Amino acid sequence: MTSPATSLPTGPVAAIIIDRLVAALHPSHLDLVNDSARHAGHMGDDGTGESHFSVTVESTAFVGLSRVQRQRLVNNALGDLLSSRIHALAIKARAPGER
């Protein structure tokens, strides 16, 4: 399946994030940024270079949902990654047509 991503960081954790979000939310837009280099040496940096991310995801799954409900859908899609491999995740979740 081709991802609707415009920005794809490389690495195993990034690949899992993209795969899970595509499978769960069928996004029309997905942008994932690896912010880990900006946090090197800080708390939560596990040395892998894949501990801090920002994601922008646009999906019809978010239509009519609050910001919190949208973030919960993203968190549910990522599940165990948030407790084991991702220290920080900034989420921008929008429905089609929103900015």
N, C-alpha and C positions, 0 to 999 in steps of 0.2 A: 504494500500500500504506500502510495506517495504521501508524504506529510505536507500539510498546508503551511509549512514553516517558511519564514523569510530569513531567519537567522538560526543556524544550527551549530552550537558548540560541539566539539568532538569529545569523546570520552564515554566510558561505560555508564556512568550515572546519568549523564545528559541523554544518552540513547534510551535508557529505561524511562526517564521522565517523559520524553517525547512519545514513545510507544504507548505508555499508559494513558497519557492525556488524549492522544488520537483515538485510542480504543474506547475510552469512556465518554468522551465529549464530542467526538466527530467535529472538531473545530474548523471554521472557515478561515481562521487566521491563528497562527501559533508562533510566538517569538520567544525564544529561550536565550537568556544571557547568563553566562557563567561569571559571577562576580567574585569568585574565590580569590583571585590574585589581589584584590583590594583588601582582603581580610587575612592575608598571610601573616602568621605569627600571632594572630588574635585568638581569643577564646572561640572554640568551635572549629578552628582550622585543624583538620586531621592529617594534613600533609599530602593528601591525594590530589589537591587542586580542583576538587569537585565537592565542595561543601556548602557553598553559598550561591544561590541562583535568583534571578528575576524572571518571571514569566508573564507574558501578555497572551491571553487566550480569548478568542471570540467564538461563541457557540450559540446555536438556537436553544441549547439546554438551559441557558441562563435567562431566557425570556420570562419576565414576570417575577423573577427572584430578587431578593435583597442582596446587598453586597456580601453579607455574612453567609447567606445560603449558597451563593456562588463560590465563595472561598471554601466552604465545606465540601462542595462537589469536587473541587480541585484536590483538596486534602484527602478525600476518600479515594480518589483515583490513584494517588501516590502512596497511600497507606503506610506500610512499614518503612519506606524510604525516609519518611519524616522523622522517624524515631531512631533510625540506624545509620543513614548515610548523608542526609541533608541536615545541615545545622540551621540554615536560614533560607526562607523562600518568600520573596516579595511577589504578590499576586495582583495582577490587573485582569479582572474577568468582566467581559462585556458581551451583550447580545448584539447581533448584527444591526448595524445602523447607529449604534451608540459610539460615543467618543470618549 
